[in-house]
Amino acid sequence: MNKLLNNWDIKRKWLFAIGLFVLFSFIFFLLSLNYADASTIRLSPVNGAYEVGSTFDVSILLDTEGKTVNTIWAKLQFPPDRLQVVSPTTGRSIISIWTTPPNYDNANGTIELQGLVTPNGINTSQGLVTTITFRTKRPGNAFVRFSDETTVLLHDGHGTEDLRQAQDGVYELILPPPAGPVVASETHPDQTKWYTTNSVSLRWASEDEIEAYSYVLDQQPLTTPDDISEGLKNSVTYSDLADGTHYFHIKALRDDSWGGVTHFAVNIDSTPPVEFPIDIVPEAETTARRPVINFSTTDQLSGMDRYEIKLVALDLEEDVPDTLQEFFIETTSPYSPPELALGSYDVIVRAYDQAGNFYDATQRLEITTRLFKIISDEGIEIQGKILVPWWVVFLLLLIILILLGIIARNAYKHHQEIHEQAESKEMPQNVKQQLEELQEYRQRYGHMVIVLMVAASLLLSPVFSVFAQDAGEVVSTEAREEAVLAPPSITTISRDISNEEIFYAGGAVTSGDMDVLLFVQNMTTGETISRIIEPDENGKWFYRHGSFLSPGRYVIWAQSRLGEQMSPPSPQVQIEVHTTALQFGSTRLSYGALYFAIAMFLLVLNAGLGVFIVMHRKKAKQKHARLKKEVDEAEESIRRGFAILRKDIEAELDTVKKAKASKEVNKELQEKEQQLLADLDEIERKIGDEIWDVERSEHLD
């Protein structure tokens, strides 16, 4: 029996394995039908190099992968600044009926066509849909792409889509080879690269004896210079050229005959990439220690090259990963930094184009706690959903806190004491002593001390700093005439900060061998901070201040230093440091922390008041219960007393009734009976209809 069971288990396992094999084979077969044999459409050729001004043909070919199709709808895109459609050809094509004949738009760079194959469809491996002739306009790379709207439909009566892949094409467009003098440029040596310099120096040479040259610079790639001689000089310089691609055309006169033309491309891009925002996920104020930073921009001329990023900690504690303490690091979007500590950061993304221009985008990042978040000037955010403004917090707390009027009363008394002192015009002793000393000096020196005081105030005022700055500019202007070094550029700076956030600045110098002298002057006090910064090998420099700046307006400038030689000052940049924190000596307290401390203090007081109220309500309830019990006991005793009294009155009435029955009723006896009856009615009205157990009452007594 056991042997049979074991054989059955083995067979069951084999059957299960065979079933799985059949199932997977069937799924693979379905997938192969849907994907492996789906149609493909492609361009031919897919690449190639063509001279500017020439034409070339691109064919659209279809491979149905063994299936029969009957409808083709294709839409292509091409760069209109580099390519121009001459004409699409419909003569030779597998399309028999054109529902949308091939049409093109050279302004927007699109080609669209739609047609039906033979009534019975077509099965082909290399069917020609159409041929397009392009003319090249300017050098560079040209991409011809199929759009997502391109589709191929099967001949199955249902119009099933059957396009698996669309293969695009990329073509290199080049200038014709030199047919005249050989041209070179020191400023723009590579014709395929972009440069920021808008002054171009060109040189040329020819192996033969030349009688004259004729040349011209324009923005057309294949211009032929006129036959007017420009002389025999072999160099020329063009200044202040506009951004874009310029072409230098030159030909030489030899033996009274003008030769071929050489075309030389000059690419200039002095404009930085387009301004762009930085998107931080989940948000700019988040509890996530590793937020995701997204960024993207474009450049109209040379195109984008790379992105660099830097996170600057705005808090005094430099708890930032070492990888973010250096200069900018190259990255791509999206970017997730190493785990960050709680605090404020400035995220700076620097976008470079192919010419080396860059644009800095800055976004403030706040890493906060999970339970709640303090927004310094707005209020308290609870779990990232509810924002309670500070005025609401204070209002709710102060409504209850009014009950604690003792503190206000003490403050009022203190204010009254100060007010009485002010009304009495009584000055402190040290002020009196200083006033007496001042009067003695006036008697001794006359008005000279006033002149000295005015002069001292001028020396200490911002006005003098402006005068000194103007004088320094005059001196620097005279020195600038002899200076050789170029001043540093300031491209990155923390313009909008508070006195609880760190100041930083960055930029570039012409050489990494120079030092950068950074100056930060407080326009209110005249105090100037100077720092020496060593740039990196590429001339990029960055400075992060080691402490907080005091509130006020600041002027920042920089100078380059190479050995003993100094550059003139760079253009000044003004920033404003706002007050968002109170400072007591070396202790700094932000308004957000102050508001939170006040709120917590009020909450504690209100909690204490709540406990006080609950305790007294509880005690009052206990005392009320005891009092009610005592009152109930007293009422019960009174009722028992009235019940006993009623019993006595009834006994007295019985005595009167017996007396009336045994003898004549006199007036006094009648009056007594009436009085007893009236008292009995009054007692019954007070105690109601309740029948009291007098014996029980007497027993209780």
C-alpha positions, 0 to 999 in steps of 0.5 A: 500500500505504501509503495502504491502511494509513493508511486502516486505521489511521484506521478502527481509531481510529474503531472504538475511539472508537465502542466506548468511546462505546457502553461508557460509554453502557451503564454510564450506562444501568445507573447511571441504572436503579439510582440515578436511578429509585430510590424516595424517601421524604420527610416533608411538610411538611419544615419549619414553625413551630408554637406550643408546646402546639399540634398539627401533622400530618406525612405520609410520602410515597413516590415510586417514580420509575416503578417498582413496589414492594410493601413499605415499612419505615420507622423515624423518630426525634424528640426526645421532650423537644420533641415527643410523638406523639398518634396515627399515622393508618392510614385513608388509606394505600397500605399494604393489609396492615400487618405492623407497624402504626404504633407509637410510643414517646414515651419514646425518641422512635421511630416504626416501621411496616411494610406490604405494598402491593396484591398487584400492587405500586404505582407512584406519585409521591406515595403517602401511607404514613401521617400522624403528629400531633405535639404540641409540648412546649417551644420549640426546633428539633425534627428528625424523621429517618428511620433507616438501617433504612428501606427500600423493596422492589421488586415483582420477586420478589427483594425488591430494595432500591430506596430512594435518598433519605429526606428528613427534617424540621426544625420550629421550636417557639415560644411563643405571642405575648404576650397580656398585658404585654410582658416583657423581661429584662436578664440573659436578653434572648433567649428562644432563647439560653442564659446561664450566670447563674442569677439572672434579672431580669424587667421588664414593662409594659402600655399600659392602666391596670392594677389588679394583676398575677399571675405565676409562674415554673416549668418548664412552657411554658404555665402560667396564673397564678392569680387572686391579685394580686401587686401593681403592681410591674413587676419581679422577680428570681429567684436561684439557679435550677437549670439548664434552661429556666424560663418566666415567666407573667404576666397583668394585671387590668383593669376587674375582669377578668384578661387574656391570659397572656404566656409568657417563656422563660429558658434557664440552663446553668451546667454545662460540657460533658461531660468528654472524652478527647483521642485522638492518632493514631498515638499520644501518644508518636510520631515523627510531626511532624504527629500527628492530634488527635481530640476530641469531647464533648456538652452536655446542655442548650444543646449544643456551640458550638465547640472551641479548641485550644492546644499548650504546649511543655514544653521550654525551647526555644520551637521552636513555630509562631507560630500556636500561641504565641497564645491558643487558636485555634478548630478542629474535630476532627480537627486536625493541627498544623503540623510540630512539633519534637522534645520534649514538649507539652501539648495543651489542647482547650477545648470551649464550649457554647452558653451560654459554659461551657467544659471544658479537656481536656489530653493529653501529646504526645511527639515522639520520634526514629524509631530509638528512644525514651527513656521517662524512667522506664520504659526504651528503646523500639525502633522503637515495638515493644519496650520494654526496661526500664532494669533489664534494660538495666543488668542485661545490661550490668553482667553483662559489666561486672563483669569491669572490676573495677578501677574498683570496686576504686578506688572501694572504696579511695576509700570506705575512705579516707573511712571511715577519715577518718570513724572518726578523727572528723577534721573539715575545717579550715573546719568546725573554724574555724567551730566555734571561732568558734561557741564564742567567740560562745557564751562571749561572748553565752551562749545568745542565739546559740541563740535567734537561730539558732532564730528564723532557722530559723523565718523560713526554714522553710515554717511561717513562710510558712504563718503569713505566708500566714494573716496575709495572708489576714486582711488580704485578708479585711478588704480584700475587704470594700472590694474591687470587682474580682472575682479572676481564675479559673484554669481551665488549669494544668500540675498534673503536671509535672517539673523538666524541663517548663515550667509554664503557667497560664491563665484568665479575668477579667471584663474585658479592661481588667484586668491579671492578677497571677500568683503562684507560691510554692515552699512549701519555700523560700518563694520567690515568683514574680510576673508581670503578664499582659495578657489578650485583649479577651475577658478570657482570659489565658495564661502560660507560664513562661520556665524550669524550676521547681525540684522541690517543692510550689507554691501558685498564685493570681492577682489582678486589677488595674484602675489602682490597684485590686486584687481579692482573691486567687483561690482557691489551686491547689497543684501538685507539681513532680517530680524527673526531672532533675539540675541542676549549676549552670545545666546540667540533665540529665534522668534519661532522658538520664542513663540513656541516657548510662550505657547508652551508656557501658556499651555502649562498655565492653562493645564494647571488652571484646568487641573485646578478647576477639575479638582474644585468641581470634584470637591464641590460635587462631593460636598454637594452630595453630603449636603443633599444627604443631610438635607434629605435626612433633615426633611425626613426628620421633619416629616416624621415629626409632623406624622407624630404630631398628626397622631397626637392631634388625632388622639386629641380629636378622639378625646373631644369626640368622646366628650361630646358624646357623653355630655353637652358640647359647650362653646369652648369644646367646639372651638377646640375641635375646630382648631384641632381639625384646622391644624390636622388639615394643615399638617396633612397638606404639608406631609401629603397623602403619604401614610407614615409608619409612626411606629417605625418613626418612633422606633427610628427616634 
